[in-house]
Amino acid sequence: MTKSARAVKGVRRPRFGQAKTRHRTERVPSPRAQAHSWIAALVSMVAVLTVLSLPRLGLGYFWDDYIFLTQSRANPAAFLLPNPTTIFYRPISMGLYFLLLRALGDWGAFLGHVFNLVLLGAAVVLLATLVAAHAGRRAGLFAGFSYAALSSMPSLVTWITASQDVLAILFILIALHFRQAGRIWAAVVATGCALFSKEAALTLVPTVFLWPWLVQGKRDRLLRDGSLFLALALAWGAVHPGVRLFLVHGPRSQATGYVHLQGGEHWAPYVGRYLATLFNLPITGYANTWPHELTPFAWAAVALLLSGIWFGRSAALHSASQPVPMGRLVAVSALLALPPLILDTALIGH
């Protein structure tokens, strides 16, 4: 028997129906290909949000929009300066934003929705990239698409006055990015813009301040940084008329309108409604049927979501640049989600 024959004889042949196994080296996409996939996934997130919001872009002004428009027309500084008789002071979202829309004339009724959509799209990208930096791009994909497809997002485009929420969200995310980059003064300015867009941003100031310690374990300069954020909060409280009204009338007084400390019977149902919204569940149960005219947009959003996940499949291989332990990620998520929920449940009467 020849040497070649003995070699063949020693090879174990696969049984019938058993596939031959070949050892193949899995090809890892280049960093450039991963970057392109990640950009495509981010674009898909914004596309999902855009498609879900498209049916509402043509609604124009309605309800509260006219309050801000008419008052800013009568007195352009109406929402720019503190009014001692009102509970709110939002010079950026209620003042500058609506002065811009009024300057645009008839186009403002359409562009107000577009501006809200663009700002929300930027918030989606900022959230996805922030999560990706600390938990990897796979988590960033999940966070971005989940946020873009959140059921309450189209309502922030529908109501132009929801620019208050949109701008507060955007500025807080910008502040977190600045905080991550170590740019403390820029983070303080962005946080101040969030506070002057909507008061609920105050509940997230501690998270912005503690961000380097929460996600990176850095404790250096926390005292200096804390003094800056404390000074910002005190300055905001000093000029805000609502703070003075609470101090004068007390948190339970209805002199502050529908914003006052609510009774215990109010808490449970409202917590349930907020949590239902958070998980894309209708707060009315089966009382309202699905609006069938939105079905094509829903299917288009699903298609975009799946294509975005397909685009991002190679980007998901990219690990976090500043990885954070799971326990810290859970704590950060709780600090971002729970304080605003508790504030609205405790103080908002409708």
C-alpha positions in Angstrom: 0.0 0.0 0.0 1.4 3.3 -1.0 1.9 6.2 1.4 -0.9 8.2 -0.3 -3.3 5.2 0.0 -2.5 4.8 3.7 -3.1 8.5 4.2 -6.5 8.2 2.5 -7.3 5.1 4.5 -6.6 6.9 7.8 -9.1 9.7 7.0 -12.5 9.2 8.5 -15.2 9.9 6.0 -18.4 11.6 7.0 -21.5 9.4 7.3 -24.4 9.6 5.0 -26.3 12.8 5.6 -23.6 14.3 7.7 -22.3 17.6 6.2 -18.6 18.2 5.7 -17.3 20.7 8.1 -15.0 23.4 6.9 -13.1 25.7 9.1 -13.6 29.2 7.8 -12.2 32.4 9.3 -15.1 34.8 9.9 -14.4 38.1 8.2 -14.5 41.0 10.6 -15.6 44.3 8.9 -13.0 47.0 8.8 -13.4 50.0 11.1 -14.4 52.1 8.2 -17.2 49.6 7.2 -18.4 49.5 10.9 -18.5 53.3 10.9 -20.5 53.5 7.7 -22.9 50.8 9.1 -23.3 52.8 12.3 -24.1 56.0 10.4 -26.7 54.1 8.3 -28.3 52.8 11.5 -28.5 56.3 13.0 -30.1 57.6 9.8 -32.6 54.7 10.0 -33.5 55.7 13.6 -34.3 59.2 12.5 -36.2 57.8 9.5 -38.4 55.7 11.8 -39.2 58.8 13.9 -39.9 60.8 10.7 -42.3 58.2 9.2 -44.3 57.9 12.4 -44.6 61.7 12.7 -45.4 62.4 9.0 -49.3 62.2 9.4 -49.1 65.1 11.8 -46.9 67.6 10.0 -49.8 69.3 8.3 -51.9 70.1 11.4 -50.8 73.7 11.8 -51.4 75.6 15.0 -54.0 74.5 17.5 -55.0 74.8 21.2 -52.1 76.2 23.4 -50.2 77.3 20.3 -52.4 80.3 19.9 -51.8 81.4 23.5 -48.1 81.8 22.9 -48.6 83.3 19.5 -51.1 85.9 20.5 -49.3 87.0 23.7 -46.0 87.2 21.9 -47.6 89.3 19.2 -49.1 91.7 21.7 -45.9 91.9 23.8 -42.8 90.3 22.3 -41.2 90.2 25.7 -44.2 88.5 27.4 -42.4 85.1 27.8 -38.9 86.4 27.8 -39.1 88.1 31.1 -40.3 86.7 34.4 -44.0 87.3 35.2 -44.6 87.2 39.0 -48.2 85.9 38.5 -47.3 82.8 36.5 -46.0 79.4 37.6 -43.8 78.9 34.5 -40.8 80.7 33.2 -39.5 79.2 29.9 -38.0 82.0 27.9 -36.3 79.7 25.4 -39.1 77.3 24.5 -42.1 79.7 25.1 -40.4 82.9 24.2 -37.6 82.7 21.6 -39.1 79.7 19.9 -42.5 81.3 19.3 -41.0 84.6 18.3 -39.1 82.7 15.6 -42.3 81.0 14.4 -44.2 84.3 14.4 -41.4 85.9 12.3 -41.9 83.1 9.8 -45.5 84.2 9.2 -47.8 81.6 7.7 -44.9 79.1 7.2 -44.5 79.0 11.0 -47.6 76.7 11.3 -45.8 74.0 9.2 -42.2 74.7 10.2 -43.0 74.5 13.9 -43.8 70.8 13.4 -40.7 70.3 11.3 -38.5 72.0 13.8 -39.8 69.8 16.6 -39.1 66.8 14.4 -35.6 67.8 13.6 -34.8 68.5 17.2 -36.2 65.2 18.3 -34.2 63.4 15.6 -31.1 65.0 17.0 -32.1 63.8 20.5 -32.4 60.3 19.2 -28.9 60.4 17.7 -27.4 61.9 20.8 -29.1 59.2 23.0 -27.9 56.3 20.8 -24.3 57.6 20.6 -24.2 58.2 24.4 -25.4 54.7 25.1 -23.0 53.2 22.5 -20.0 55.0 24.2 -20.7 53.2 27.5 -22.5 50.0 26.6 -21.5 49.3 23.0 -23.2 49.9 19.7 -25.5 47.0 20.0 -27.0 48.7 23.1 -26.9 52.0 21.2 -29.0 50.5 18.4 -31.6 49.2 20.9 -31.7 52.5 22.8 -32.0 54.6 19.6 -34.7 52.6 17.9 -36.7 52.1 21.1 -36.6 55.9 21.6 -37.5 56.7 18.0 -40.4 54.3 18.1 -41.7 55.4 21.5 -45.5 56.0 21.2 -45.3 59.5 22.7 -42.8 60.8 20.2 -45.2 61.8 17.4 -47.3 63.8 19.9 -44.2 65.9 20.6 -44.3 66.8 16.8 -48.0 67.2 16.7 -48.1 69.8 19.4 -45.8 72.7 18.5 -46.0 73.8 22.2 -44.3 70.5 23.0 -41.1 72.3 21.9 -40.8 72.8 25.7 -40.3 69.1 26.2 -38.2 68.7 23.1 -35.8 71.4 23.9 -35.4 70.3 27.5 -34.6 66.7 26.4 -32.2 67.9 23.7 -30.3 70.3 26.0 -30.0 67.6 28.7 -28.5 65.2 26.2 -26.1 67.8 25.0 -25.1 68.5 28.6 -24.4 64.8 29.1 -22.2 64.7 26.0 -20.3 67.7 27.2 -20.0 66.2 30.6 -18.6 63.0 29.1 -16.0 65.1 27.1 -14.9 66.9 30.3 -16.3 70.3 29.1 -17.8 71.5 32.4 -18.7 75.1 31.4 -20.4 73.9 28.2 -22.3 71.3 30.2 -23.5 74.0 32.7 -24.6 76.3 29.9 -26.5 73.4 28.2 -28.1 72.5 31.5 -29.2 76.1 32.0 -30.8 76.1 28.6 -32.7 72.9 29.6 -33.9 74.6 32.8 -35.2 77.6 30.9 -37.0 75.3 28.4 -38.9 73.3 31.0 -38.8 73.1 34.8 -38.8 69.3 34.9 -35.1 69.4 33.7 -34.3 70.3 37.3 -34.8 66.7 38.3 -31.9 65.7 35.9 -29.4 68.2 37.1 -27.9 65.8 39.7 -27.4 63.2 37.0 -25.6 65.6 34.8 -23.5 66.7 37.7 -22.6 63.2 38.8 -22.1 61.8 35.3 -18.3 61.3 35.4 -18.6 59.4 38.7 -21.7 57.4 37.6 -20.3 56.1 34.3 -16.5 56.5 34.8 -15.9 56.3 38.5 -14.1 59.7 38.4 -14.4 61.7 41.7 -11.9 64.4 41.0 -13.3 67.9 40.6 -16.7 66.8 41.8 -16.7 69.5 44.5 -15.8 72.2 42.0 -18.3 70.9 39.5 -21.0 70.6 42.1 -20.5 74.2 43.1 -21.1 75.3 39.5 -24.3 73.3 39.2 -25.5 74.5 42.6 -24.9 78.1 41.6 -26.8 77.5 38.4 -29.8 76.0 40.2 -29.8 78.8 42.8 -29.7 81.5 40.0 -32.5 79.8 38.2 -34.6 79.6 41.4 -33.9 83.3 42.1 -35.4 84.5 38.9 -38.1 81.9 38.5 -41.5 83.2 39.6 -42.9 79.7 40.2 -40.3 79.1 42.9 -41.4 82.3 44.7 -45.1 81.3 44.4 -44.4 77.9 45.9 -42.5 79.6 48.8 -45.3 82.1 49.4 -48.4 79.9 49.0 -47.0 76.5 49.9 -46.8 73.3 47.8 -50.4 72.3 48.4 -52.0 75.7 47.5 -54.1 75.8 44.3 -53.0 79.4 43.8 -50.3 78.0 41.6 -53.0 76.5 39.2 -52.9 72.8 38.4 -49.2 72.5 39.5 -49.3 71.7 43.2 -48.8 68.7 45.5 -51.4 66.2 44.6 -53.3 63.9 47.0 -52.3 60.2 47.4 -55.3 59.0 45.5 -53.9 60.8 42.4 -50.6 59.0 42.4 -51.4 55.3 41.6 -53.4 55.9 38.4 -51.0 58.5 37.1 -47.9 56.3 37.7 -49.8 53.6 35.8 -50.5 55.9 32.9 -46.9 57.1 32.7 -45.5 53.6 32.8 -48.0 52.5 30.1 -46.8 55.3 27.9 -43.2 54.3 28.6 -43.9 50.8 27.3 -46.1 51.9 24.3 -49.3 50.7 25.8 -52.5 52.8 25.4 -53.6 54.5 28.6 -57.3 54.1 27.7 -57.0 50.3 27.2 -59.3 49.0 24.5 -61.6 52.1 24.6 -59.9 53.6 21.5 -59.4 51.5 18.4 -56.4 51.6 16.2 -56.5 54.5 13.7 -56.4 52.5 10.4 -55.1 55.5 8.4 -51.8 55.2 10.3 -51.3 51.5 9.4 -49.2 52.2 6.3 -46.9 54.5 8.3 -46.6 51.9 11.0 -45.5 49.2 8.5 -43.1 51.6 6.8 -41.6 52.3 10.2 -41.2 48.6 10.9 -39.5 48.1 7.5 -37.1 51.0 8.3 -36.4 49.6 11.8 -35.5 46.1 10.4 -33.4 47.7 7.7 -31.6 49.8 10.3 -30.9 46.7 12.4 -29.5 45.0 9.2 -27.3 48.0 8.5 -26.1 48.1 12.0 -25.2 44.4 12.3 -21.5 45.0 11.6 -21.5 48.2 13.7 -22.8 46.2 16.6 -19.4 44.4 16.7 -17.9 47.7 17.9 -17.4 47.6 21.7 -17.9 50.5 24.0 -15.1 53.1 24.1 -15.7 53.7 27.8 -17.4 50.5 29.1 -19.6 50.8 32.2 -20.5 47.9 34.5 -24.1 46.8 34.3 -24.9 47.9 37.8 -23.9 51.4 37.0 -25.9 51.4 33.8 -29.0 50.4 35.7 -28.5 53.1 38.2 -28.0 55.7 35.5 -31.2 54.6 33.7 -33.1 54.9 36.9 -31.8 58.4 37.6 -32.8 59.5 34.1 -36.3 57.9 34.1 -37.6 58.0 37.6 -37.2 61.6 38.9 -39.2 63.3 36.1 -41.9 60.6 36.5 -42.1 61.2 40.2 -42.2 65.0 39.8 -45.0 64.9 37.3 -47.0 62.4 39.3 -46.6 64.4 42.5 -47.3 67.9 41.1 -49.2 67.8 37.9 -53.0 67.8 38.3 -54.1 66.8 34.8 
